[in-house]
Amino acid sequence: MKPLQGKIAVVSGASRGAGRGIAFQLGSSGATVYVTGRSVKGSTTDNRPETIEETADGVTSRGGKGIAIQCDHTSENDVRNLFEQIEREHGRIDILVNSVFGGSESSLPSVDGRHFWERPLEHWDAMMVAGLQAYLLTTRYAVPLMAQHHKGLIVNITFFIKDTISSNLYYDLAMNAINRMTLGMAKELKDYNVSAVAVCPGWMRTERVIDSGFGPEDGTTETTAYVGRAVVALASDTTVSKFSGETIMVAELARKYGFTDVDGTQPLPYE
């Protein structure tokens, strides 16, 4: 029997990138995965070809059950409708993965300089609203479906480099706010046996990164399956509460649990 057979998971932002990789790995482990995002057939975001339907099909083809639900995670109405549907169909959620992020879209205004005062405020909204706030809103509606059963795992996808400002100030604030939020969530959810963990992948070969010319021969990137295997390892661990509140590198989890990337290696943390 597959380790997550019968588990109900939600992966937000799963049309592409880390979300798609995580959804695929959850499917390979037997989970039913609600694949959510804005990009659907005939109407995708940022002129990208990927859709949530494709991801859901990939989940199913790997042995799980993929269910595509269009959802803008910055819209309270969309998020409420999503979890009301899941409650009707299953009555619970076992795993929530927050992986939405608006800060990488090419439709954002270009930056005229590297400093925070030169960065358009639209970048702030893309990272803090279509990122941090979307995580909080989604978790807010997911928690009641976990707490009533006194079990569940929330994984917040994040990024940081210790003692270094990551990329730019807006991005760094967004990621560190997610990490701090995870700590606060873990504290408040402890009595309900629900764990919250922030998981930090390295430099992933997402669709955008591959389109920019980076491949496995570059030697510094990892696949999105690597973070997916990290989430599966956490979700399969009956003692996952020991990590609740922590921000953990995928590479660290690979060493702890013994999984590898698809090529059999264990890529080191991105620095």
C-alpha positions as CSV (number, residue, x, y, z in Angstrom):
1,M,0.0,0.0,0.0
2,K,1.3,3.5,-0.8
3,P,2.2,5.6,2.2
4,L,-0.4,8.3,1.6
5,Q,-3.2,6.1,0.3
6,G,-6.6,7.5,1.4
7,K,-5.1,10.9,2.5
8,I,-6.7,14.1,1.3
9,A,-4.3,16.9,0.2
10,V,-4.7,20.4,-1.1
11,V,-1.8,22.0,-3.1
12,S,-2.3,25.6,-3.9
13,G,-0.4,27.2,-6.8
14,A,-0.1,23.8,-8.4
15,S,-0.4,24.6,-12.1
16,R,3.4,24.8,-12.3
17,G,6.6,25.1,-10.3
18,A,7.0,23.7,-6.8
19,G,3.3,23.2,-6.5
20,R,3.2,20.9,-9.5
21,G,6.2,18.9,-8.4
22,I,4.7,18.5,-4.9
23,A,1.3,17.4,-6.3
24,F,2.9,14.8,-8.5
25,Q,4.9,13.3,-5.6
26,L,1.8,13.2,-3.4
27,G,0.0,11.4,-6.2
28,S,2.8,8.9,-6.5
29,S,2.3,8.2,-2.8
30,G,-1.4,7.5,-3.4
31,A,-3.0,10.7,-2.1
32,T,-6.1,12.4,-3.4
33,V,-4.9,15.8,-4.3
34,Y,-7.0,18.9,-4.9
35,V,-4.9,20.9,-7.4
36,T,-5.7,24.6,-7.2
37,G,-4.6,27.7,-9.0
38,R,-5.8,30.2,-11.5
39,S,-4.5,28.7,-14.8
40,V,-7.1,26.5,-16.5
41,K,-7.4,25.3,-20.1
42,G,-8.2,28.3,-22.3
43,S,-7.3,30.8,-19.6
44,T,-3.8,30.7,-18.1
45,T,-1.8,33.3,-16.2
46,D,1.2,35.1,-17.4
47,N,1.0,33.6,-20.9
48,R,2.2,30.3,-19.6
49,P,1.0,27.0,-21.1
50,E,0.7,25.0,-17.8
51,T,-2.7,24.3,-16.3
52,I,-4.2,22.8,-13.1
53,E,-6.0,20.2,-15.3
54,E,-2.6,19.0,-16.6
55,T,-1.3,18.7,-13.0
56,A,-4.4,16.9,-11.9
57,D,-4.0,14.4,-14.8
58,G,-0.4,13.9,-13.8
59,V,-1.4,13.1,-10.2
60,T,-3.9,10.5,-11.4
61,S,-1.4,8.9,-13.9
62,R,1.0,8.5,-11.0
63,G,-1.4,6.5,-8.9
64,G,-3.2,9.1,-6.9
65,K,-6.4,11.0,-7.7
66,G,-6.0,14.5,-9.0
67,I,-8.9,17.0,-8.8
68,A,-8.5,20.4,-10.5
69,I,-10.3,23.3,-8.9
70,Q,-9.8,26.8,-10.2
71,C,-9.1,29.1,-7.3
72,D,-7.6,32.6,-6.8
73,H,-6.1,32.3,-3.4
74,T,-6.2,36.0,-2.9
75,S,-10.1,35.9,-3.1
76,E,-11.9,34.9,0.1
77,N,-14.9,33.9,-1.9
78,D,-12.9,31.5,-4.1
79,V,-11.1,30.0,-1.0
80,R,-14.3,29.6,0.9
81,N,-15.9,27.8,-2.0
82,L,-12.9,25.5,-2.4
83,F,-13.0,24.3,1.2
84,E,-16.8,24.0,1.3
85,Q,-16.6,21.7,-1.7
86,I,-13.9,19.6,0.0
87,E,-16.0,19.4,3.1
88,R,-19.0,18.2,1.1
89,E,-16.9,15.6,-0.7
90,H,-14.6,14.3,2.0
91,G,-15.3,16.1,5.3
92,R,-11.6,16.6,6.1
93,I,-8.2,17.6,4.9
94,D,-5.0,15.8,5.9
95,I,-2.4,17.8,4.2
96,L,-2.3,21.5,3.0
97,V,0.6,22.8,1.0
98,N,0.7,26.5,0.4
99,S,2.7,27.2,-2.7
100,V,1.2,30.3,-4.4
101,F,3.4,33.2,-5.3
102,G,2.7,36.2,-7.5
103,G,6.2,37.7,-7.3
104,S,7.7,36.0,-10.4
105,E,5.1,37.0,-13.0
106,S,6.5,38.7,-16.0
107,S,3.4,41.0,-16.1
108,L,4.8,42.9,-13.1
109,P,6.3,46.3,-13.9
110,S,10.0,46.2,-14.5
111,V,12.5,47.4,-11.9
112,D,14.7,50.4,-12.7
113,G,17.2,49.7,-10.0
114,R,18.2,47.2,-7.3
115,H,17.2,49.2,-4.3
116,F,13.9,48.9,-2.4
117,W,12.9,52.5,-3.1
118,E,13.3,51.9,-6.8
119,R,11.0,48.8,-6.8
120,P,7.3,49.4,-7.8
121,L,4.8,48.8,-5.1
122,E,3.1,46.3,-7.3
123,H,6.0,44.0,-6.4
124,W,5.0,44.3,-2.7
125,D,1.4,43.3,-3.4
126,A,2.5,40.4,-5.6
127,M,4.7,39.0,-2.9
128,M,2.8,39.9,0.3
129,V,-0.8,39.6,-1.0
130,A,-0.4,36.9,-3.6
131,G,2.0,35.1,-1.3
132,L,1.9,35.6,2.5
133,Q,-1.7,36.8,2.7
134,A,-2.9,34.0,0.4
135,Y,-1.1,31.5,2.6
136,L,-2.9,32.9,5.7
137,L,-6.3,33.0,4.0
138,T,-6.1,29.5,2.7
139,T,-4.9,28.1,6.0
140,R,-7.7,29.9,7.8
141,Y,-10.3,28.0,5.9
142,A,-8.4,24.7,5.9
143,V,-7.8,24.5,9.7
144,P,-11.4,23.8,10.8
145,L,-11.3,20.6,8.5
146,M,-8.2,19.5,10.3
147,A,-8.8,20.6,13.9
148,Q,-12.2,18.9,14.2
149,H,-10.4,15.6,13.5
150,H,-7.3,16.5,15.6
151,K,-4.8,15.8,12.9
152,G,-3.2,17.4,9.9
153,L,-0.1,18.9,8.4
154,I,0.4,22.3,6.9
155,V,3.4,22.9,4.7
156,N,4.3,26.5,3.8
157,I,6.8,26.7,0.9
158,T,9.3,29.4,1.6
159,F,12.9,30.5,0.9
160,F,15.7,32.0,2.9
161,I,19.4,32.1,3.2
162,K,20.6,32.3,6.8
163,D,22.1,35.7,7.8
164,T,21.6,37.1,4.2
165,I,19.0,39.2,2.5
166,S,17.4,37.0,-0.1
167,S,17.1,38.5,-3.6
168,N,15.6,41.8,-2.6
169,L,14.0,43.4,0.4
170,Y,10.4,42.8,-0.6
171,Y,11.0,39.2,-1.3
172,D,13.1,38.7,1.9
173,L,10.3,40.2,4.0
174,A,7.7,38.0,2.4
175,M,9.6,34.8,2.9
176,N,10.6,35.6,6.5
177,A,7.1,36.6,7.3
178,I,5.9,33.2,6.1
179,N,8.5,31.6,8.3
180,R,7.4,33.6,11.3
181,M,3.8,32.9,10.5
182,T,4.5,29.2,10.5
183,L,6.0,29.4,14.0
184,G,2.8,31.2,15.2
185,M,0.5,28.8,13.5
186,A,2.4,25.8,15.1
187,K,2.0,27.3,18.6
188,E,-1.8,27.9,18.2
189,L,-2.4,24.5,16.5
190,K,-0.5,22.4,19.0
191,D,-3.5,21.5,21.1
192,Y,-5.3,20.3,17.9
193,N,-2.5,17.9,16.9
194,V,-2.0,19.9,13.7
195,S,1.6,20.6,12.6
196,A,2.8,23.5,10.6
197,V,6.2,23.4,8.9
198,A,8.0,25.8,6.5
199,V,9.9,24.0,3.8
200,C,12.7,25.7,1.9
201,P,13.7,24.2,-1.5
202,G,16.9,25.3,-3.3
203,W,17.2,26.6,-6.8
204,M,14.6,24.5,-8.6
205,R,14.4,23.8,-12.3
206,T,10.9,25.1,-12.6
207,E,9.4,25.7,-16.0
208,R,10.5,29.3,-15.9
209,V,14.0,28.4,-14.9
210,I,14.3,25.8,-17.7
211,D,12.9,28.3,-20.2
212,S,15.7,30.6,-19.1
213,G,18.3,28.1,-20.1
214,F,19.2,26.3,-16.9
215,G,19.4,22.5,-17.1
216,P,20.7,19.6,-15.0
217,E,24.2,20.1,-16.4
218,D,24.3,23.5,-14.6
219,G,25.0,21.5,-11.4
220,T,23.4,24.0,-9.0
221,T,19.7,23.3,-9.5
222,E,17.3,20.6,-8.3
223,T,14.0,19.3,-9.7
224,T,10.6,20.2,-8.2
225,A,10.3,16.5,-7.3
226,Y,12.9,17.0,-4.6
227,V,10.7,19.3,-2.6
228,G,7.8,17.0,-3.4
229,R,9.6,14.1,-1.8
230,A,10.3,16.3,1.2
231,V,6.6,17.0,1.6
232,V,5.8,13.3,1.2
233,A,8.4,12.4,3.9
234,L,6.9,14.8,6.3
235,A,3.3,13.7,5.6
236,S,4.3,10.1,6.1
237,D,6.0,10.7,9.4
238,T,3.7,10.0,12.4
239,T,6.1,12.1,14.6
240,V,6.1,15.1,12.3
241,S,5.0,17.3,15.2
242,K,8.6,17.4,16.3
243,F,9.3,19.7,13.3
244,S,6.2,21.9,13.9
245,G,7.1,25.6,13.8
246,E,10.4,25.1,12.1
247,T,11.8,26.3,8.8
248,I,13.7,23.5,7.2
249,M,15.8,23.1,4.1
250,V,14.8,20.4,1.6
251,A,18.4,19.3,1.7
252,E,18.2,18.8,5.4
253,L,15.1,16.8,5.2
254,A,16.7,14.6,2.5
255,R,19.5,13.8,4.9
256,K,17.1,13.1,7.8
257,Y,14.7,10.9,5.8
258,G,17.1,9.4,3.2
259,F,15.3,10.5,0.0
260,T,17.0,11.8,-3.1
261,D,16.3,13.9,-6.2
262,V,15.3,12.0,-9.3
263,D,18.9,11.5,-10.4
264,G,19.8,9.8,-7.1
265,T,21.7,12.8,-5.7
266,Q,21.0,14.9,-2.6
267,P,21.6,18.5,-3.8
268,L,23.0,20.8,-1.1
269,P,21.1,23.9,0.1
270,Y,21.3,26.9,-2.3
271,E,23.6,29.6,-1.1
